[in-house]
C-alpha cells in the first residue's frame, strides 16, 4: 500500500510540477527558434539558434532527472560532442547546431507541451473529483440549502435532498479514487514515453554500442591471452618433454648393440615420459574445448572437471539443458581455470560448484574454504576470465577476503 501511494505521488508530482516547466520551455523554444530561423540569413539568428538549443538542453536534463523516478530507471544522459580542440570562437558558438541530440531536445520541448496539457488535466480531474465527492457530506449541508441550486443527482432523476446527494457524490468519489492510481500512472507514462524516445533513446543506443564494442574487444583480448598461455604451456611442457624423449630414444638406439639391458631401461623411461606427455597434453586440451562439452553439454563437462580435481568438489547442477556453444564454452573455461587456481594457490580442503538457471541467466557459483586473496585486477588470472565472460555479455563477481573463504560467481545471459 505504501509503495502504491508513493508511486501515485511521484506520478502526480511529475505531471503537475512538470506542466508549468513544459509551458515555459515551449514558449522559450518556439520564440527562440522562430527568431533565430527568421534572422539566420543575416547571421544574427545563428547565436540565437545556438542559445535556444542550449536552453532546450537544460530543460531536457531536468526532464531526464524526472524520468528516472517515473520509469524507475537510472538516469541516462547522451554524450554531447564538444567543439574540436583549438576551434575558434565562432566554431565553439555554433557547436550545438552540429549535435543531433540538441535538435531532439528542441523537438521534445515543442512536442511535450500538448502532451503535458493532457497529462496535467487528467491528473487534476482524477484528484479533484475524489476529493470533492468524498468531502461532500461536509460542505453539502450548505450547498443543498442554497435556493435555486440544482444538484447533479436531481438532474439525473435520482431524487433530491442532502442524503441522496451525499450518497451519490461519495460513490462517485470512491469510483474515481479506485481509478486514481491507474489514471495518474497512465498520464505520467503518456508524457514519459515521449521523453524516453527523444531524450534517452540515443543515449541507450550509444551505451549498447559501447557495451558491444567493449565486449568484442574483451573477446579478442581473452582469446589472444588464451593462445599465448597455451603456446607458453606447450613450449614449457610437452615440447620440452618431446625433445627429451627424442634424446632418450637416440641414446637407447646407440645402446642396443653394446648394452641391451641399459637400452631396455632407457626405453622404459621413455615410455613413462610419453605417458606423462600425453597426460599433460590432455590437461592442456581441457582449456580449449573437450569433446564431452560439445557432445553432452555443460553439466557432464562440469562433472568431469569435478572428478579430475585434486581438491574434493561438491557439485550441485540444477539445470541440465543445452545452451549456446559460446555460453557453455565460457562457463566451462571459468570452471576449469578456477579449479586450477584452487588447486595451485588456495590451500583449500573442499570446493563447491553450483550451476543454476535464474530467469534468463545461467549462473555458475564456485566457492572454496582456502586462504582467499583472489581478485580481478589486471595482471591476475581472474582478469582473463572476466574478459571472456564480457565477450558473451556475462559478468564475473569475486568475493575473496584475505583469510578466505572465496566465492566466484559467473553470470551469463542464456535467454
N, C-alpha and C positions, 0 to 999 in steps of 0.2 A: 504493500500500500504506500509506504514511504517513497519507494523508488518511482511508483507511478505518479505520485504528486510532484516529485522533483522533476520528472520528465515533462509534466504539464506546465510547470512554472518556467522551465528552461525554454520550452517551445513558445510560451506566451511572451516571455521577455524578448525572444528573438524577433517575433513578428511585430510587437508593439514598439520596442525601442528602435528596431531597425527601420520602421516606417519613416519617421522624420529624417533619419540618415539617408534613406533612399530618395526622399524628396529633395533634400539639399544637394545630394550628389547629382541627381538628374538635372536640376537647374544649372549647376555649375558646369557640368559636362556639355549639355546642349548649348549653353551660351558660349562657352569657350570654343567648342568645336565649330559652331556656326561662325563666330567672329574670326577664328583662325583660318577657316577654309575660305571665307569671303575676302580676306586680305592677304592670302598666301601669294598672290601674283605680285605684290609689292614687297614681299619678304617680311612684312610686319607679322603676318599670320604664322610664320614658322615658329618663332618663340612662343606664340600663343598656343599653337597646337602642342608643342613640347610640354608647356606648362600644364595644359589640360590633361595630357597623358600622365604626367606625374601626380596630378590631383587624383585621377582615376586609380592610379596605383595605390595611393594612400587609402582610398575607400575600399579597394579590393583587399588590401591587407587586413583591414578591420573586418570585412566580411569573412575572410578565411579564418580569423580567430573565432568568430561566432559559429562557423560551420563545424569546427572541431567539437563543439558542445552539442550541436543538434544531431550530427551524424555519428557521434561517439567514435571519432577517428582522430589520430594525431594530426596536428596542423601541417599542411603541405604548402610550401611556397616555391614557385618556379624560380629558376635562375634567370635574372635579368642581366643580359650581356653588358659588360662595361665598355666604355669607349676604348679604342686601342691605345696602348702606351704612347705618349708623345703626341697625341692628337691635339689639334688646335682648338681654340675656344668655340668656333662655330661647329666643329665636328662633335665636340662634347655636348653642345647645346641641342643638336638635332639627334643625338644618340637614341632618345626614347622613340623617335619616329621609325627607327630601324629594327625595333624589337616587336615581334609578332604578339607576344603576350600583352604588351602595352595596349594594343588595339583591342584585344579581347577584354581587357579591364574596362576600357571605354564602352565597348558594346554591352558588357554586363551592367554598367551604371545606367545605361539608357533603357535596356530591356527590363531591368529589375524594377523600375518604377511602377508599371501597371500590375506586375505580379505582386509587388509589395502592397499595393492598394487592396487587391483581392484578399491576400492573407490577413491584412490588418482588419478588414471588415468582418471576415469570418470569425476571427478571434474575438473581436469586440462583441459581436452578436451572441456568440456562444458563451461568453462570460456574463453579458448584461441580462439575457433572458433568465438564466437560473437565479441570479441574484435578485432580480425584480420579482420573479414568480415566488420564490421561497420566502421573500420578505413581505409579500402582500398582506398576510394576516396582521402585520404591524401597521402599515400605512393605509390599508384598505378601510379601516374604521373611519378615516377621514374622507377618502375619495368616494366611498359608497354613499355618503350623506350630502354630497355636493348636488344641488338642484340641477336637473337637466343633464347630469352626467350619465352617459350610456356605456356600460362595460362591455367587453368583448363577449362574455358568455351570453349576455342578453341579445346581442346582435346575431349570435349563432343559434338562438332559440333554445338555450339551455336553462332559461329562467333568470331571475334576478335576485338580488339580496346579497348581503355580506357573506353568508356561509357558502352559497353557491359559487360566488366569485372567488372566495378563498380556496375552495376545493379545486376549482378549475386552474387557477394560477399556480397553486402548489404542485399539481400534477404536471402542468406544463414545465415548471421549473425542474422537477425531478427528471423528466424525459430529457431535457436539454443538459442536465447535469451528467446523465449517463453518456450522452453523446459528446460531452466536452473533451475528454482525453483524445478521442478519435479525430475530432474536427481540428483541434489545435495542432495535433500531430500532422494531419493532412495539410493544414495551412503552412506549417513550418517546412515540411518536405517539399511542398509546391515551390516555395521560394529557394530552398536549399539546393534543389536539383539543378536549377539554373546556375547557381554559384559553383557547384561541383563541376558542371560541364565546362564552364568558361574559365574558372579561376584556378582549379586544381587538376583538371583533366590532363593538360600538357605536362604539369609537374609530375603527376603519377606516371605518365608515359616516359618522361625523362628518367625517373627513378628505375623503372622497369628496364629500360635500355641500359642504364648504368649497371644494374644488377646482372644483366645478361653478359655485358662486356666483362665485368669482373669475374663472373663465373667461367667464361670462356678462357680468360687469362689464367684463372686458377687451375682449370683443367690442363692447359698446356704446361703450366709450371709443375703440376703434380706428375704428369706423365714424364716430363723431362727429368725430374728428380728421381722418379722410379727407375727410369732407364739408366741414369748414371749410377744409382745404387746397385742395380742388377749387374751392370758392367763391372763395377768395383768388386762386388762379391764374387763374380765369376773369375775375375783376374786374381783375386787374393786366395780363392779357394780351389774350385775344380781345375782351373788352368794350371796352377802350381802342382796340384796332385797328379795331373796327367803328365806333366813334364817329368816329375819324379818317377812316375810309373814307367815311362819310356826308358829312362835311365836304368831302372831296375831290370827291365826285360832285356836290355842290351847287355847288362852285366851277367844275367842268367845265361844268355846265349853264349858268351865267352867262357862261362864256367862249365858248360855242358860236356865239353871234351876233356877238361882237366879234372874237374871235381863235381861229379853228378849230384852228390849229396848237398853241396853248397848251392848248386843251381836249383835243386828242388826246394831248398829253404827260401831262396830268393823269389822263386815263382809263387810259393805260398804267401810270402809277404806282399807280392804284387797283387795277388787275388784279394787279399784283405784290403789293400789300398783301393782296389777297384770298387769293392762294395762300399767303402766309405765315401768314395767319389760319387757313386750312384745315389747314396743317401743324401749327400749334400746337394746334388742336382735336384732331387725330388723336393727338398726343403725350399730351394730357390724357386721352383716352379709353382709352389703354393702361393707365392706373392703375385703371380700373373693371373692365372685363371685355371683352377683344377678341373678335370673332366667331370667330377661329381657335381660341381656347381652348375655347369651348363646342362648336364643330363638330368639331374634330380632336383635341383633347386637349392635355395639358400639354407633351409632348415637342415637337410642332411649334410651340407657342406660345413655348417657350424658344428654339427655333431662330430664330424671327422676331425675338425680343428681341436675340439674339446678333448677328444680321445687321444690325440697326439701330444697334448700339452704336458709339460713336465710338472706343472703346478696343478693340483686337483681342481677340477672345474665342476660347478653345479650349474647345469644347463636347463633353462626353462624356455621352451619355444611354444608360444601361444598362437602362432599362425603358421600354416604350412602351405599356403598358396604360392603361386609363381608370380613374379613381378618382372618389371623391365630389366633387361640384362645389365644396363648401366647401374641401376639401383642395387641389384644383387651383388655385382662386382665391387661397388664402392663399400657396401657394408661388410662383405667378406674380407676385403683388404683391411678395413678398420679393425675387424676382429683379429685377423692374423697378426697384424703389426702390434696390436695391443697385447695379445698373449705373448708375443716375443719379448716385448718390453717388460711385461710382468715377470717372465722367467729370468731375464737378464738383470733387472735393476731393482725390483720392488721388494725382494726377500719376503714375498707373501707366502702364506701357508694354504690359502684357499682363494679361488676366484669364482665369481658368479657371472653368468651370461644370461640375459633375458631378451627375447625377441617378441615384440607385440605390435599389433596394428591398432592405432587410435585414430578413428575417423579416416582421413585421407593421408595419414602419416604413418610411416614404418619406423619404429623406434627400437634401437639396439642399445642395451644398457650393460656395461661391463664394470664390475667392481672387484676390488681386492682388499685384503687386510694388511697390505705392505706398509712401507715407510713413507709413502706419499712423495710430494715434491714435483709431480708432473704438471706441466703447463704447456700452452700452445704458442708460446713466444717464438718468433722467428729464430732459426738456428737449432731448434729442438725437433725431435722426431714427430711430435704430435702436430706441428705446423703443417707438415705434408698431408696428414690425414684430414685436417680442416680444409685445405685446398681441394683435396679430392672430393670431399662432400659438397663443397660450394659448387663444384662443376655440375652436380645434379640437383642444385637448389637446396642442398641439405645444410645442416648446422651441427657443429661439434661443441659440446659443453663439457667442461672438465672441472671437477671439484677434487682437489688433492692437496690438502694442507700438509705441512711438514709433520711427520709422525703418522700420517695416514688417518683414516683409510682413503682410498682413491675411488672415485666414481666418474666414469666416462659415458656420456650419452650421445649417440649419433642419431639424429632425426632427419628423415628423408621423405619428401612427398612421394606418394605412390598411387594417388587417385587417377 
